[in-house]
Amino acid sequence: MVSQQPTAGELLREVTDLLGPEAAGLSEQDSLIEWGLDSIQLMQVANKWRRRGIKVPFALLAKRPTLAGWREILAEAAGVAPEPEVRVEVDEDAPFPLALMQHAYWIGRDEEAALGSVAAHLYVEFDGPDLDPDRLAAAVRKLVARHGMLRAEFGDDGRQRILPERRQEPVVLHDLRSAADGVVAARLEELRDASSHARLDVAGGEVFKIQLSRLPGGKARLHVDVDMLAADALSYRVLLADLARFYDEPSYEPAPIAYSYPRYLAEREVTKADERARAREWWQHRIPELPTAPDLPLVDSASSRVTRRHHWLAPEDRKRLAARAHEHGVTPAMAVATAFAETLSAWSAQPRFLMNLPMFDRQSTHPDVDQLVGDFTSSVLLEVDLSEGAAFAEHAKALQARMHEDAAHSAYSGVEVLRDLSRHHGEQVLAPVVFTSALNLGELFDARVRRCFGEAVWIISQGPQVLLDAQVTEVDEGLLINWDVREGAFPEGVVDAMFAAFRDLVTGLGQREEAWSRPVGNVLPAAQLEVRARVNATEGPRSGRLVQDGFFARAAETPDAPALLWGRDGVETYGSLADRALRVAASLRDKGVGVGDLVGVSLPKGPDQIAAVLGVLAAGAGYVPIGVDQPAARVERIRRIAGLSHVVTDVSGAAEALAEPVRAGEEDVAYVLFTSGSTGEPKGVEVPHRAAVNTIDDLNERFGIGPGDRCLAVSALEFDLSVYDVFGLLAAGGAVVLVEEGDRKDARQWVELVAGRGVTLVNCVPALLDMLLVAARPGELSGLRTVLLGGDWVGTDLPGRVRAQSPSCRFVGLGGTTETAIHSTVCEVSEVPPHWKSVPYGTPLRNVALRVVDVRGRDCPDWVTGELWIGGSGVAHGYRADPERTADRFVGFDGLRWYRTGDLARYWPDGTVEFLGRRDHQVKVRGMRIELGEVEAALAEYPGVRRGVAGVAGSQLVAAVAGEVDGEEVRAFVRTLLPPHMVPVRVVVLDQMPLTGNGKVDRKAVAGAWQAEVDAYVAPVTPLERVLAKVWAEVLGVERVGVDDPFFALGGDSVLATMIVGRVREALDTSEVTVRTLFGALTVGAMAARMVAEESVPGRLAQVAEIFLEVDALSAEDLEAEL
């Protein structure tokens, strides 16, 4: 029998039943969503039609939500036979499997589970008139007799069973009627604290707990705690309504429920099999591209305590919110969900993430199903993408469409999708941020519940593997919006700021139309804005000097003072160096070089190099360093991009010196430094005098640099730290102690220079300081008074190591980029606080400002990772001959010019900025910035290489190529194109480059290929290890399992863990191993060790394992003969 389509009248009646009698006036083209239809009702319609044999996707109904649209959909739908009634006979007294969500709850109760040690439960307190304890106990007994799941127990084997009787007392009584007010308050607070964070004894059948506190003045507080293993949110309503009626009408005897939760699960498993298979296939295509959880700021904390924040929208506010939502074609639930997503986006380092949406998936498979108590929930992982700054209404509609599409495939639960994601990533993936909408499920507490027990004065829920659960439900005809938060997981103040922003956004959506028509802007609390304004108030005087002005002034004042020192006794005075520089300048002027030109300098590190640089500047030009070790191909690219007509390679000419330097302007380019470029082309950063001098003046004044200082110049001229080495010291009248070209990698020579030449200042990257400290003997660095570190992550061990060598030395971490003139931030360190993971960037230098922004250009709140922007006087002009890249990276905002660094950073509440690494594929190795694209472009030039990928493994640059080539030959070729620091230390050759689903290179898989060279299979040795490895391999479907192979990397999940434990118990005849044992170990080796350490009879497991292996080795014939 084929289904019959509903008539026009039947269709209108179905919609009217859902929306109310006022919907009778609907036109054919009216949006049903604007009339109030929500997602739950849409699913009800789709499910009802499906049972009648009309297969219409839920998402399609949502896309065309008009009567006319539905008629077209119905006309296009193929008629099939109505679904046959499915009946599965079950033994109501026998153990039965956990539903998917139950299993997740059960696993999460364990201390060993990630974000575990928490029960999924809902605890409510009602304050009302005094209650009769005996009458209440009788009502509880009736409630337990009616609902089997309130007698359920949950075993350690991952199964549940309904007991004939409940073991616990029906009511726990606390008689406080004669207690003093202070005692009453203290006792109630104790009960609230204990119950809010309780884990009921579900293994002993305690799935709910009713407590009654009888209070002075004829009042009472009813405490109701229900574990969600036994009852979901709808079931909570059912059991409270039943309890209230049993109490209110003691003689009431309802008809028995002619259905059961075990039978529902068994029948649902059958009816959804085909739908689940289709949904699974749909999700499998999306797995490779799905994001993970919001990247919220978190802290390490062992606390599992959950706290609640709430906000109630009064009935009128609720109506206004609903009306505006419907006007924009979204449901009120999706409006609130989008507000939650926008809030998460503002506090997440990534704008794409997953939200976990519980679905109330109770199917009408039997007339009595709605009366049941049990866990009928499933979940959907909703992909959120708020990368673009669109209007709130556009985001809400897009998110609603995504939700409808995902919910249409919810037969494959979000729990299952998470397992697949874990397998894909090779590590456990959680979705710990939850949004639960109970709108259109009715009031949480019906009128009888409130009349009998009073008003709810405390509501809290918590769940395992959940950080934040936002809930919206109907209470007192308004909307109650709750956040239940694992408080200790977040830095102090973060959750309060998030909830305040969320509350203000939801409230604004009901009050202001512009809240819908505009993008959500900055959400920084006023206090954070004030701190940032204070730390960025760095305005100060600018000298207006050029970078070389200080040197030539010192040369005129103190010509005999030493300017350059090298080797054991090499010295050049200010006067001599100035004379040589002016001769170089004269030679360049004779060749037509003038103000605004660029001149290359390619000389070994030493005094001639410094003379050449000063000579170029004295001619009015800017200098372009070209390392003598650069391959010819890259030198040619630099010359072409910079437009160089002249490169200084020798300063021995005898041209007559200029009388004085040629004067350029402070906005003229002082130097162009070439860094690695993403397209394979190096990029030249044009730094004007104004920018470099701003940095030099600040540092010299801040640290009192003067004629008595000597700086170890270890950095190469093409690295921007050299700019301060040279011009900072020469401007102050100090001396530059040069590390000559042949000693650049010999740290022992550096130490001898420091000790022998009286070095007081070291300005370098952390890796070079580490080399210096390792090479030094006690006392050799005692003359240091200032260490300036920049160019890379500064480890927290360095301040103490410097202090051990030179107790009075000042240790300073500096942050910045070539594009912002050497250094932009400063953090002087005396003691290293224990919470530091590295020395932070600190606060801006003079005339410098900092922002940390998200992908939409909004300021990130405290503790939130974003991109660091640096603005102010230190910002460069841009990239030489690259206006497109310059426009992308150098932007205007709030009256300042800013450089978008691509560095990841975050603000601390005191205004300190912490550096967190690179945002893109640009990396730093030993302080040198490397654009992986330039390395990859060089790899691809080798004949036979189809594609090259570069990356970092540990602290080394590595690469992989696809093609029939030899890795060492590829390295040798790349060495001819790139400078030494950009040549990978290892090149792995692959047959094919692994790709993601959308055709992009799967960089994670490539990284696995690099790691595979050092990873090794370690075979199980002991009999117990061998048994465990065999069971793991069978259950996980892999060929072999080593003792150190991680469980999640093998594709493990909580369900498979339960299966493994069951098999191990059977194989070893033991009940001592549990899922907790496995999750506390996560490798075969660790699991075996833990089982041995915890076994009650030492040696028994090893003996049983040996017997098992002997029996397992027998053939079927041998085994039959033995028996």
N, C-alpha and C positions, 0 to 999 in steps of 0.2 A: 504494500500500500504506500503510495507516494503522498508526501505532505501536501496539504492545501494551504494556499497563501491566505493570509488574513484579508478580509474585505476592507474597504476604506473606512467603514464605520467601526470595524473591529480594531483597526490600527489606531483610530482616534480615541477609542475607549481605553486601549492599553496605555496610551500616552496620558490621557486624563487621569487614569488610576494612579499614575506615577506622580503627576504634577499637581493634581487637585482639580476641582471643578472649574476653576477659572481658566484652565487650559482649553475648555470647550470652544473658546473664541479664537483659537490658533488659526492663522492663515497657513496656506500650503508652503509659503516661503519663510515663515518665522523660524528663527534659530531656536531649537529646543534647549540649547545650553543657555541662551539668554533668558529663557523662561524658567530656568532653574534645574534642568536635567544635569545630573552629575555622573561621575565615572561609575559609581556603584550601581546606579540605576541602568546605565548603559549595559553593564555586564549582565544585569538581571534580564534585560530584554534579549540580549544575544543568547544567553543560556536557555531562556524559555523557548525561543524559536528553534534552537538546536534540538531540543528534546522533541519538538514537533516535526523534525526532519528538515528544517530550513537552515542550511549552513551559511550563516552570514558572519564574517569576521567582526569582532567587536570594534577594531580600529576603523573599519570602513563606516560603521554607523557613526563613529565620532567625527569622521572627516566630512560627512554630509548630513549634519544634524537638523534636517527639516523633514516635514511630512512628505513633501515632494521627493526629496532625496531618498528617503526610506522606501517610498513606493518604487522608485527606479531600482534600488538595490534588491528589493524583493522580486521585482520582475526579472532581474538578471540572475537571481539565485537559482541554482539547479535544485529541483525537488528530489528529495531522497526519502527513503523510508524513515519514519520516526524511530528514535533510539529505542531498542528493545529494553524492557525492564530487566535489570540485572539483580539477581539475588544470590548471595553467597552465605552459606550456612557457616557459622563460626561457633567455636566452643567458648562461651562467655566467661568461663572460669580459667581458661588456659592463658599462658603468657602470649603476648602478641607484639609485633615490631612497633617501634616508635615511628611516628610520622616525621617527615624531614625537619620541620621546625622544632619539634620536640627533641629530636636528636641533637640539633645545634644547641638548644637550651641545656640538655643533659651534659654534653661535652663541656660546655662553658662553665658549669658549676665547679669544675676541677681547678685546683690551684696551678696545675701544670699547663693549662690551656692559655694561649695568648689572650690577654685581657679577660682572664677567667676569674675564678674564685668569687663568682657572683651568681645568685639565683635570679632567674627571670620571674619576677613576682610583682603584684600590685597590692599596695597596702593603703587602706583608707581608714580614717577616723571620723566617726559621726558624733556630734554633740547634740543631745536632745534630752527629753524627759527620762526619769528613772525607768529602768526596765525590770521586769520580773525574771530573775535568773532561771527559775524552773521552767517557766513558759518558753524562755529563749532556748534552753537546752532541749526541750521537746521539739521546738521548731527546727533546730539544727539536726536532731536525729531524723526527722522526717525528710529534711533536705538530703542527708546522706543516703537514706534509703531510696530516694527517688533517682539520684544521679550517681551512677556507678563510678564515674571518674573521680568523685570525691572520696572513693575508697581505694584508689589506685596506689600501687607501690611500684617503684622503679628500681630494677636490679642493676648490678654492676656489669651485666652482660649486654646492656643496651636493649632490654625488653621491659615491658610493663605488664601488670596483671591486676585485675579488679578483684579485690578481696570480698569475702562474704560479709564481713563486718569491719568497721573502722576501729582501730586500736586505741585512739586517743579520746580523751574526754571531750564532750561536745563544746563546753565553754570553760575558759579559764577565768575565774572571778577575782577581782581586786576590790575589796570593800574599803573605800576611803571616806565613808560618810562621816566618821567622827574625827578625821585627821585635820590638823591645822592647815591653813591655806598654803604655807610654805612647803609643808610635807606633801600636800596634794600636787602642787606644781612640780616639785622635784620628781615625784614618782611618775607622773604623767610624762615628763620629759625623758625619764629613763626608759619607759615603755616605748615611747615614740622612737627614740634612738635605736633601741634594740630591734624593734619590729621593722623599721624602715630598711635595715640592712641585713635582715635575717636570711638564713638558708634553712628552710624547713627540712625535716628528716624525710625526704621523699622515698628513700630506700626502706623506711619503716612505715610507709603509707600515710605520712603527714603531708598532705598537699594543700591544706588550708588550716587556718587557725583563727578561732573566734575568741576574743577576750572582752570582758565587760568590766569597766571601771565604774563602780557606783560612787557618786560624788555627793558632797554636802548640798543641801538646799533642794533635794528632790531631783537632781540631775544625774546624767550618766554619759559616759563615753563608750561607744562601741568600736572595738578595734577589729578590722577584717583584713586578713592577709591571705592571699590566694596565689599559689604557685602556678605560673602559666604553662607548666608541663601538663596541668590538668584542665585548665580553663583559659580560653582566650578572652579578648575584650567583650565580645558579644555574649559569651558564656557567663562572664562576670555579671552582666546585666540580668541574665536569666536567673542565676542562682541568688542574687540579691532580691530580685522580685519575688522569687519563690519563698525565700526566707522571710521576707516581710509579710507575705500573705499567710504563711504557716503561723507566724507569731500573731498576726492581726486576727486571724480566724482559726483558732486551735482545732476546731472540728472539721476544717476543710480537708477533704480527701480527693485529690485529683485522680483522674484515670491514669493508670500506669502508662509510661512512654513505651510504645510498641516498637522501639528501635534502639540501637545501642551504638556507642562510639566504635568499639571493635568491628562491628559489622559495617559501619559507614566506611572505615578505612579499607576494609577488605573489598568492598564493592567499588569504592572510588578507584582503587588500584586497577581494577578491570576496566571501568568505563573510560578512564582517561588515558589508557595505554597508547592508543593511536595518536591522540592529540598531543601527548607528551613527546612521542617520537618526532612528530612534525616540528614541535616547538624546539626540541633539542637540536635538530638540524639547523633551524634558523639561528639559534644562539651560537652554534659552532662557527658559523661564518663571521660572527661579530667578535668572538673572543680575542683574536690577535690585535684588534684595534680598540678594545675597551680600555678606558682609563681605570685608575684604582681610586682609593678613598681620597677625600679632600686632604691636601697637604697642610694640615693645621699646625700651629705651633704647639709642641708637646714637650713635656719634661719626663724624666725617668721617675717613676713613683710606684711603690709597692701597694699604695692605698687603693682599695676597690670601692671606697665609699661613694655613694651617689647622692647628690643634692638636687633640689628642685628650685627652679625659678618659674614664675607664672604671671600671666596677665589675663585679665578678664575683659572681654569686649561686651559692654552692656547691649541689651536687645536692639536699641536704636542704632548703635554703632555697627552691630552685626548686620542689620538690614542695609545700612548704607554701603558697607563693604560688599555685600552680596549683590546689591543693585549695580554698583560700578563694575564688579567682575562680570556680571551677565551682559552689561553693555559692551564689554570688550570681548565677549564670546568665550569666556573662561569660567570655570566653576569656582566658587569661593575656596574650595579646598586647594585648587591649583594656584589660586592667587596667593594663599598663605604659603604653599609649598615653594612658589617662585621667590617669595620674600625670604624664605629660609635659604634657598639656593643662592640668592644674591648676597645674603649675609655670609654664608660659607665662602663664597667666591672672594669676598673682601678680605677674609682672614686666611685664605688658602694660597699657597705658593703657586698653585696651578689652577687655571680657570676651568679645566675639564676634569670632572671627577664623577664618582658614583654616589648616588644616594640610595639607601636601602629603604624600600617602601613595603611594609607589611600589607598583605591583601587578605581581606576577610572572605575566604574562599569556601564558605559553607554552601555546598550545592544542594538543591532541593530534590534529593534522591528518594525521599520518603515524606509522607505527610507530617511525621513527628520530628523531623530533623531539626527544626527550629527550636524545639524544646530541650535539645541535648546540651549537656555541658561537656566540653572537650576542647582540644586545640585544633581548629579548622584553618589556621592561618597558613598562607604561603607568603612568598615575598617576590618582589620584582626589583632588579637592580636598574635604577633609572640613570641613564647617562645625561649629565648636565654639561653644557658647553656655553659658558658666558664670556668667551674670548672677545666678542665684539660689544662695543658700547651702545647697543640698541636700546630703544625705549623699553620701559618695564613691560608694557602691554605686549610688545613683540616677543620679549623673552618668555612671558607667561604663555602665549599661544604656542610658541615653539616647544616649550617644555611639556605642555599639555598634549600636543601631537606626538611627541616622543613617548610620553607615558602611555597614551592609548595604544601605540604600536607595540611597545614592550609588554603591556598588560595583556594584549591579545595573544601573547606567547608565554603566558605565565604558567602554563601546564608544566613547563620545565622551570622549576623554582629557582629563585635567586640563590638559595643555598647550593643548588647543583651548579649554577653558573660560577659561583665562587670557587667550588672545587675545581672546575675546569680552568679557571684563571690561575689557581695555585699550581696546577700542573704546567700550565703554559709558562709561568714565571719561574718555576722551579723553587718556589718558596711560598709559604702560606700567605694568601691574600685575604684580607678581611674587608668588610664593608661596615665599619663601626659607627657611621653617622646615619641615623634613622629618622624618617619622617612618617608619622602615623596619623592618618586622618580617620576620625570616627564620625564625620559629618554624615547626616542622613541615616545614622543608626539609631537615632532617637536620643533622648536625655540619658546621660550616664546613670542617673539615679531617678527612678520614676516617682510619681507623687506619693505612692504608698510607702516607699522606702524612706522618703524624707519625713512623712508624717509619723511613721513608727520609730525611726531611729534618729531623726534630726538632720541637721545640715552637715555636709562634709566639710570638715575644718582642716583636714590634712590629707593630701593625696600624693603618693610617690610611687613610681615604678622604676624598676631597673632591669637590666638584662646583661647577660654575659657577652663578651666580645663587642660591647657597645661603649663608645665614648660619649655620645650625645644623641639623645632621643627627643625629638621635637614632636609634640602631640597637639592636635586640635580636636576638641569635642564639644558637644552641646551641653551646657549647664545653665540652668535658670533662664532659658530662652536666649541666652547670649552665647558667646564663644569663649571657652577656656583654653588658653594656649599655654602649654607647659614645656619646659626644657628639663629633662632629667639628665644630669651630667656627672660623669666620673671626675669629680672635682680635682683630685690630685694629679690628673694627667696633664693639666694645662698650667702655664705660668700664671702667677697671681694677677688677677685683674682682667685676664683675657676673656673669660666667660661672661663676666659682668658687662664688659664693653660690647661683646657680641650680642648679648641678649637685649641690651638697651637699643642698639642699632636695629635689631630685628623688630622689637616692639614699636619703635618710632616709625619704621617703614610700614608695618601692617596698619598702624593707626592712620598714617598719612594716606594710605590707599583708600580708606573709607571717607576721608575728609577733603582730599584735594585731587582734582582731575589731573593736574600737572604731574602728580606722582606716577601716573600711568603713561603719560606722553613723553616723559624724559628718561634718560638713562639714570640709574642709581649712581650718585656721585660719591664724593669722599665721605667716609663714615667715621673719621677720626674723632674721638672724644675731645672736648674742648681742652682738657688738661694736657693731652698729648700734643695738640696744636701749639699750646703755649710753650711747652718744653722745646719743641723744634724751632719755634721762632727765636727762642733765647739762644740756643746753641748755634743757630745760623746767623745771628747778629754779629757778623765778623768784620763789618766795614771798618776800614782803617786807611791811613794815608798811603799813597803809592809814590815811589821815588821818581818815576818817569825815566830812570836810567836804562841804558842798554846793557846787555849781559857783560860786555867787555869794558864798560866805563870804569868800574871799580878797579880793575887790574891796571889800566893805563894811569889812573889817578895815583895808585900806590907806587907805580913805577916812577912817576915824577917826584913823589914825596920821598921814597926810600929806595933808590935804585940799587943799592948794594945789598938789600935784604934778599935772602934766598927765596926764590919762587918755586923752583923745581929741584927735587932731590931724587937720585936713583942709584942703585947699586950700593957699593960700600962707600964711595966718596964722590959720586957725581953730583954737581951743584950747578945750577944756573940762576943768576940773580934776576930781579925784576927788570933792571935796566937792560941787561943783555937780552932777555926774552922779549922785551918790548922792541928793542932794536931789530931783532930777527923778524918779529911779527910785522913790523912796519916795512921791512924789506920785501917780505912776501906780498904784503899789500901793494907795494909799489909795482912789483912784477905783475900782479893781477890787473892793476889799473892800466898798465901799459898794454895789456891784452884786451882792454875794453870792458873789464868787469866793473860794474858800478852798483849803486843802491838798487836793491830788489832782485839782483841776480842770485843764482845759486852756484856754488863751486864744490866739487867733490874733494874729499880728503881721503887718500888711501895710503897710509903709512903705518909701519909697525908701531905698537904702543911704545912711547918714549918721548923725550923732550922735543924731537922734531915734529911729532904729531901735534903737540900742544902749540908749538910755534906756527904751524900751518893753520890750525883752527883760528888762532888769534889774528893771523894775517888775513884770512878770508873775511873775518868780521871787520877788521880795520879798513878793508877795502870797501865797506858798506854792504857786502853781500852776506848771504847766509850759507852755512856749511852743511854738507851732506856726507856723513861718514860712510865709507865703504871698506869693510873689513878685508885685510890682505888675504884671509883664508876663504873668501867668498869664491864660488865657482864662476867661471867666465860667463856662463849663461845668465846667472842672477845679476852679476855686475852690469851686464848689458841691459837687462830689464830696468834696473835702478837708474842707469844713465838716461834711458829713453823716457821713463816716467817723469824724472826730475827735470828733464830738458837740459842736461849738463853739457856745456861746451868745454869746460875746463875741469880737470882733476889734478890736484896737487899730489905728486908722488915723490917730490924732492924739494928740499928747502935750502939747498946749498948755493943757489944763485946769488950773485953779488950786486943786485940792483940797489940803487941808492934809496935809503929809507924815506918814507913819507915824513913830512914834518909833523903830522898829527893824523889820527884816524879820521876816515871819512864818516860823516855823521848820517846815520839812517834814522828813521822814526821808530817809536816803540811798537807800532803796529806792523813794522816790516818783519819779515821772517828772519829769525836768528839761526834756526837750523831746521833741517828736515831729517827725521829718523824713519827708516824703513822697517816696518814690522811685517809679520807674516800676513798674507792676504787669503781670503776664503776662496777666491776664484783661481788660485794658482799664481796670481800676480801679486808681488809685494806691494804694500800700500805705504805711501810716504806721508807722515804727519808733519804738517807745517806749523811750527811753534813760533809765535812772534816774541819779540823781546819782552813785551809787557807781561806775558804769561810766565816766562822763565824767571824774570826778575822778581815777580810777586812771590814766587816760592823761595827764591834765594834770600831775599830780604827778610822774610818771616823767620826762616830757620836760623840765619845768622844772628838776628836779634834775640830770638827765643832762647838760643843756647849759648849766647855770648861768645860767638866765634870771633877770634881776633888774631893779631900778628903772632901770638905765641902758639897757635895751633898748627898741627901738621896732619894731613889727611892721607890715609893709604888709598891710593887710586887703583883699585883692583878691577873695576868694571871696564869692559870694552867701550870704546868711543861710540859705537853704534847702539849701546844700551843707555837709556836716559839717565840712569844714576850717575853716569860720568859727567853730566852737565853740572851737577852740584859739586862733584869732586873737584872739577877744574875751576868753575866760575865762582862758586861759593867761597872757596878758600882764597882765591886770588883777589876777590873783591874785599875780603877782610884783612888782607895783608899777610895771610898765613902761607904755608908752603904745601905743595902737592908732592907726595912721596909716590913716585911712579913705579908700578910693577911692569917691568919690561916684557916684551912679547914672549921671550923664551921662558919666562917665569910665571906666566899666567895660570898655569895649572899646578904649580909647585907651592903648596901651602907652607912648607918649611921655610922657603925663601921669604914669604910674606912675614912670617914671625920674626925672622932676622931683621927685616926692614923696620918692623914695628919697634923692636927693642933697640936696634942700632941707630935708627933715625929719629927717635923720640916721637913716634906717632901718638897723637892725642885723640884722633877722630877716625872712626871707621864707618863708611857709608856703603852698604852692600846688600845683596840679597841674603836671606837666611842660610842658604846652603853654603855660601862662601864663608860666612861667619862660623858655621859649624866646622868647616875644614880648618879654619884658623885656630879655633879652640882645641881641636883634636891634635893639631901639630905643635901647639905651644907647651913649653915646660913651665913649671911654677915660677911665677915672677916675671916672665918674659913679656906679659901684656899689662903689667901693673901701671904703666904710664898712660893707659887709655883713660880719658875722662868723659867721652861721649861715644856711644854706638848708635848709629841710625840704621834701621833696617827697613827695607821696602822691597817692592817688586814681587812678593810672593807671601804665602801664608807664613806667619811667624809663630813658631812653636813655643809652648809655655815653658819648655825646659831651658831656653836660651837665656832669659834674664838671670837665673840662678847661676848658670855656668859662667856668664860674664862677671857676675859679682864675685865668684870664687877666684877669678884671675885678677880682678881689679875692684876692690870693695867700694871705692868711691865713684865708680864710673856710672854715668847716667845712661839708662837703656831706653830707647825710644823706638816704638813701632810707627811706621809711616805707611800710608796707603795712597794709591793714586794710579795714574796711567800715563803713558806717553802723550796721549791726547790732552792731558790736563797738567802738563809741565812738571814732570818728575813726581812730586808728592802733593797731595791735597789734604790729607788728614794726619793727625798726630795723636799718639797715645803713649805717654811716658809711664814706665812701669817701675814701681818700687817692689811691691809684693804681688805675687800672682794669686788671685782669689781661686779657691778650689773649683768653682763652677766654670772657669774659662777653659775652652777647648783649644783656643789659640789666642794670641794677642789681638784684640780688636783693632779695627781701623781707628776708632776714637772719634774725635770731633774735627771740624774743618779748620784749616789754616786761615790766616787773615784774607779777607776779601774772597772767600770761597764759601759756597753753600752746597748742602747735600740733600738729595731726596732719595727715598726708596719707594719705587712705584711698581704697580702691577701692570699686566699687559694692556690694560685700558688707560694707562697713564695716571691712575689715581694713587694717592699716597697710601702706602701700606701701614696699617696700625702696628703698634709695638709688637715685637717678637715675630712678625710675619715676614717671610722671605719674599723679596722682590728684586727688581733690577736697580742698581745704584746709578743715580744720575749725579754728576758733578757740575756745578755752575759757578760763574763768577769770573774773576780776573785771570784765573789760571787756565782758562779753556783755549785750546788751539784754534787756528783758523779752519782747519779741516784737512782733507786728504788731497794731496797734490794731483791735479789733473783728473779728479774723480768727483764731479759735482753731485752725482746721484748718491754715492755712498756718503758724501758729506751731508747732504740734505737728510738722509736717513738717520745718521748718528748724532748730528749736531742740531739741536732744536731750540726754539724759543718757548719760554713759559714764564709767566708772571714777571715780565720785564727783564729777565736774565737769559743769557745764552748758556745752554746746558749740553753736556756730552753724555750720551747714553752709553755707559761703560760695557754693558753685557755681563758685568760682574753681579753675582748674587750677594745680597747683604740684608741685614735687618736692623731695625732700631731697638735699643734697649730703653726701658722707661726713663733713664737718666739722660737720654739724648746721645749716648754712645752708639756708634754704628759698628756692627760686627760683619766682617767679610766672611762669606761662606763658599766662594768658589765661582767658577765660570758658568754662565747660563747656557751657552751654546757649545759648539764643538771646538771652540777656541780653548786651548789648554795652556798651562804653564808647567814646564819641566825644568827643574833646577833654576827657577826664577826667570826662564826665557819663555816669552809668549810664543806659542806655535798655533797657527791656524791649520787645523787638520786638513782643510780643503787644499792648501798648498802642497802638503805632503802627498795627499791622495792624487793630486794632479801630476806630480812628479812620478809617482808609482805607475800611473796609467800611461806614461810616455814610453815605458819599456816595451819593446816588441814582444807580443805574446801575452801581455797582461790585459785581461778584459776589464777588470775593475779592481781598484785598490781601496782599502779602508784603513785608516790609522786611528790609533787610540792610545790610552795610557794603561799600563798594567803595573800596579805598584807605583814605582817612581820612574818607570822607564817608558819611552816612546816605542810603541810596537806597531806592526802593520800586518795585514793579510791581503793577499792578492788571489784572484781567480785566473787560472791559465796554466798552460804546460810550460812552466819556467822553473828556475832554480832560485830559491829565496836569497842565497848569498850573492848570486849574480845581480839580482834586482837591487840589493843593498848597495853594491858597488856602483851600479848605474846611478842610483839616486844621489850618491855621494858627489857625482859630477854636476848635479843641478842645485843642490841645497847646501846651506852651511852645516857644519858638523852637528850642531845641537838639534837640527831638524831631520837627521838621518835615523830611522828606526834601528833599535838594537837587535831586533828580530823581525823577520818577515816569514809569516806562515803561508804556505801555498795550499789553496783549496781548489777542489774540482769545480765547484759552483759557489757563487756568493749567495748565502741564505737571504731570502727576501720575506718581507711581511706580506700580509694579504693584499695590500694596495700597491705592491710592486716596489716598495722602498727597501733599502738594505736593512736587514735585521741586525742592528749593531750589537744587540745583546747576544745573539747567537754567534756572531763573529768573535766577541769577547770570550765566549766559551771555548772557541778554537784556540785562542791564545793560551787560555788557562789549561786546556787539555794537555799541553806539552809538559806541564809540571804535575798535573793530577795523575794519580796511579791507583789502579785497582788493588785493594788489599783483601785477600781471600780470608774467609772465616776459618778458624783453626780448631777451637775447642768443639766438642760435640754439641754443646748448647748453642754456640754461635752458628754452627752448621744447620741445626734444626731451624733456628730463627731465620737464617738467610733463605732457607728453602721455602718456609711459609711466606715470608715477605715477597719473594719472587713470584710465587704462585698467585697470591692475592693481588699484587700490584701489576701482574702481567708483564714482567721483565725477565730477561734471560738469566741474569745473575745479580746478586746483591753483595757488595763488599761490606766489610765491618764498619767502614767509615762513610758509606754512602748516605746522604741525608734523606730522610723520609719524604719530605715534601718535594725535593728535587726528583724523586723517583715517581712522582705522581700521587703521593699519598694524600688522604683526607680523613676526616673524622669517621665517616662510614667505613672506609677501608681499614682504619685503625681498629674499629670494633670487630670487623671480620677477622683481622689478623689475631686479635686477642682470643677470639673464640676458637680459632684453629690451633693456636698455641696451647690453650687450656686442654683441648682434646688430645693433642699430640703428646703433651707432657703430663697429662693426668693431674692437673693442678688447678686450683681456684685462686692462687695467690697473685697471678698476673692480671693486671687490669689495664684499661685504656690509659689510666694515669701513668702506669709504668712506661708505656710506650711514649706518651707525650713528654714525659720527664727525661727521656733518653734521645729519641729521634734518630738513632743509628743502631744497627744490629749489635755492634760492639758494646755500646753504652747500655743497651737494653739487657744484654746478657749479664753484664757486670752488676747492674742494678738488681736483676732477679736473683743472682747468687748472693748479693749482700743482704737481701730481704727474705731469703727462704727460711722457713721455720725449722726444717731438718737439713742441716748442712750436708752437701754432697748428693742429695737426692736428685736434684734436677740434672746433674751431670750423668748420673746413672741411668735415669729414664731416657735422657737424650741419646745415650749410646744404644739402648735397646731399640728406640724408635728408628735410628739409622740402620741398625742391623735388619729390622723387619722391613723397612722401606726398600732395602737393597734386594730383597727376595723377589723373584718373579712370582706371578700368580700361581704357577704350578708348584714352585717350591713352597710357597706359603700354604697351599692346600695340603701338601704332603706333611708339613710341620704340624698342621692342625689335625 
